[in-house]
């Protein structure tokens, strides 16, 4: 299923990384930064390079890394990180949707790591 949501985010004037492709999202853009990294470097260094180049004024930006993942929000601002993880309880208490999928082979089913908060 192909979901194209970048125009939706851009219409709300959200910070989105440049050079978006309808077919590849930002994967080709990330490749440009990945090619500059030394062998064995962690991929998250690319996000730091993008932040330093284009988003120091906002502290956050969206990356579309479809088909590997849904829209990705990179947060570099401490103030924004506090809002997202501590102040906004709806976001802070919600566990990632993919958590049960990754814990099932290890734990065999529901456990303390992937139970919904209400349970």
DRENDO-1510 file (C-alpha; in Angstrom, 1 decimal, always signed):
<recs>
REC; n; res; u; v; w
REC; 1; UNK; +0.0; +0.0; +0.0 .
REC; 2; UNK; +1.5; +3.3; -1.1 .
REC; 3; UNK; +0.8; +6.2; +1.2 .
REC; 4; UNK; +1.9; +9.6; +0.1 .
REC; 5; UNK; +1.5; +12.1; +2.9 .
REC; 6; UNK; +4.3; +14.7; +2.3 .
REC; 7; UNK; +1.9; +17.3; +0.7 .
REC; 8; UNK; -0.4; +16.9; +3.7 .
REC; 9; UNK; +2.5; +17.7; +6.1 .
REC; 10; UNK; +3.8; +20.5; +3.8 .
REC; 11; UNK; +0.3; +22.1; +3.8 .
REC; 12; UNK; +0.6; +22.6; +7.5 .
REC; 13; UNK; +4.1; +24.1; +7.0 .
REC; 14; UNK; +5.9; +21.4; +8.9 .
REC; 15; UNK; +9.7; +21.0; +8.5 .
REC; 16; UNK; +10.2; +18.3; +5.9 .
REC; 17; UNK; +13.6; +17.4; +4.5 .
REC; 18; UNK; +14.2; +18.5; +0.9 .
REC; 19; UNK; +14.5; +16.4; -2.2 .
REC; 20; UNK; +11.5; +14.2; -1.6 .
REC; 21; UNK; +10.7; +11.5; -4.2 .
REC; 22; UNK; +7.2; +10.1; -4.7 .
REC; 23; UNK; +8.6; +6.7; -5.3 .
REC; 24; UNK; +11.6; +6.6; -2.9 .
REC; 25; UNK; +10.7; +9.2; -0.2 .
REC; 26; UNK; +13.9; +10.5; +1.2 .
REC; 27; UNK; +16.0; +7.4; +0.7 .
REC; 28; UNK; +18.0; +8.9; -2.2 .
REC; 29; UNK; +18.5; +12.0; -0.1 .
REC; 30; UNK; +19.8; +9.9; +2.8 .
REC; 31; UNK; +22.1; +8.0; +0.5 .
REC; 32; UNK; +23.8; +11.3; -0.4 .
REC; 33; UNK; +24.7; +11.7; +3.3 .
REC; 34; UNK; +25.4; +8.0; +3.9 .
REC; 35; UNK; +28.1; +8.1; +1.2 .
REC; 36; UNK; +30.0; +10.8; +3.2 .
REC; 37; UNK; +30.1; +8.6; +6.3 .
REC; 38; UNK; +33.1; +6.5; +7.2 .
REC; 39; UNK; +32.6; +2.7; +6.9 .
REC; 40; UNK; +30.9; +1.3; +10.0 .
REC; 41; UNK; +29.4; +4.6; +11.1 .
REC; 42; UNK; +25.9; +4.5; +12.6 .
REC; 43; UNK; +23.2; +5.7; +10.2 .
REC; 44; UNK; +21.9; +8.3; +12.7 .
REC; 45; UNK; +24.9; +10.5; +12.0 .
REC; 46; UNK; +23.1; +11.3; +8.7 .
REC; 47; UNK; +20.2; +12.9; +10.7 .
REC; 48; UNK; +22.6; +15.1; +12.5 .
REC; 49; UNK; +24.2; +16.3; +9.3 .
REC; 50; UNK; +20.7; +17.1; +7.8 .
REC; 51; UNK; +19.8; +19.0; +11.0 .
REC; 52; UNK; +23.0; +21.0; +11.0 .
REC; 53; UNK; +22.6; +21.9; +7.3 .
REC; 54; UNK; +18.9; +22.8; +7.1 .
REC; 55; UNK; +16.9; +22.7; +10.4 .
REC; 56; UNK; +18.9; +24.4; +13.2 .
REC; 57; UNK; +16.1; +27.0; +13.5 .
REC; 58; UNK; +13.3; +24.5; +14.0 .
REC; 59; UNK; +15.1; +21.7; +15.9 .
REC; 60; UNK; +12.8; +19.0; +14.3 .
REC; 61; UNK; +12.1; +17.7; +10.8 .
REC; 62; UNK; +10.2; +14.9; +9.0 .
REC; 63; UNK; +11.8; +12.2; +6.9 .
REC; 64; UNK; +9.8; +9.9; +4.6 .
REC; 65; UNK; +11.8; +6.6; +4.5 .
REC; 66; UNK; +9.0; +4.6; +2.9 .
REC; 67; UNK; +9.0; +1.6; +2.3 .
REC; 68; UNK; +11.3; +0.9; +5.3 .
REC; 69; UNK; +9.2; +2.8; +7.8 .
REC; 70; UNK; +6.3; +5.3; +8.1 .
REC; 71; UNK; +7.0; +9.0; +8.3 .
REC; 72; UNK; +9.9; +9.6; +10.7 .
REC; 73; UNK; +10.2; +12.6; +13.0 .
REC; 74; UNK; +13.8; +13.6; +14.0 .
REC; 75; UNK; +13.9; +15.7; +17.1 .
REC; 76; UNK; +17.0; +17.7; +18.0 .
REC; 77; UNK; +15.5; +20.4; +20.2 .
REC; 78; UNK; +15.6; +19.7; +23.9 .
REC; 79; UNK; +12.4; +21.7; +24.4 .
REC; 80; UNK; +10.5; +19.8; +21.7 .
REC; 81; UNK; +11.8; +16.5; +23.1 .
REC; 82; UNK; +10.5; +17.4; +26.6 .
REC; 83; UNK; +7.1; +18.2; +25.1 .
REC; 84; UNK; +6.9; +15.0; +23.1 .
REC; 85; UNK; +8.1; +12.6; +25.9 .
REC; 86; UNK; +7.0; +14.2; +29.2 .
REC; 87; UNK; +4.4; +16.9; +28.8 .
REC; 88; UNK; +2.1; +15.3; +26.2 .
REC; 89; UNK; +0.9; +12.2; +28.0 .
REC; 90; UNK; -0.9; +10.8; +25.0 .
REC; 91; UNK; +2.4; +10.5; +23.2 .
REC; 92; UNK; +4.6; +9.6; +26.2 .
REC; 93; UNK; +2.4; +6.7; +27.3 .
REC; 94; UNK; +1.8; +5.1; +23.9 .
REC; 95; UNK; +4.2; +2.3; +23.0 .
REC; 96; UNK; +5.4; +1.8; +19.4 .
REC; 97; UNK; +3.0; -0.2; +17.2 .
REC; 98; UNK; +5.8; -2.5; +16.1 .
REC; 99; UNK; +6.9; -3.5; +19.6 .
REC; 100; UNK; +4.7; -6.6; +19.8 .
REC; 101; UNK; +6.0; -7.8; +16.5 .
REC; 102; UNK; +9.6; -7.6; +17.6 .
REC; 103; UNK; +9.0; -9.1; +21.1 .
REC; 104; UNK; +6.8; -12.0; +19.9 .
REC; 105; UNK; +9.8; -14.2; +18.7 .
REC; 106; UNK; +11.7; -13.5; +22.0 .
REC; 107; UNK; +8.9; -13.6; +24.6 .
REC; 108; UNK; +6.2; -15.7; +22.8 .
REC; 109; UNK; +3.4; -13.2; +23.3 .
REC; 110; UNK; +2.3; -10.3; +25.5 .
REC; 111; UNK; +4.7; -9.2; +28.2 .
REC; 112; UNK; +5.4; -6.1; +30.3 .
REC; 113; UNK; +7.3; -4.4; +27.4 .
REC; 114; UNK; +4.4; -4.5; +24.9 .
REC; 115; UNK; +1.2; -4.6; +27.0 .
REC; 116; UNK; -1.0; -1.5; +26.4 .
REC; 117; UNK; -0.9; +0.9; +29.4 .
REC; 118; UNK; -4.5; +0.1; +30.4 .
REC; 119; UNK; -3.6; -3.6; +30.8 .
</recs>
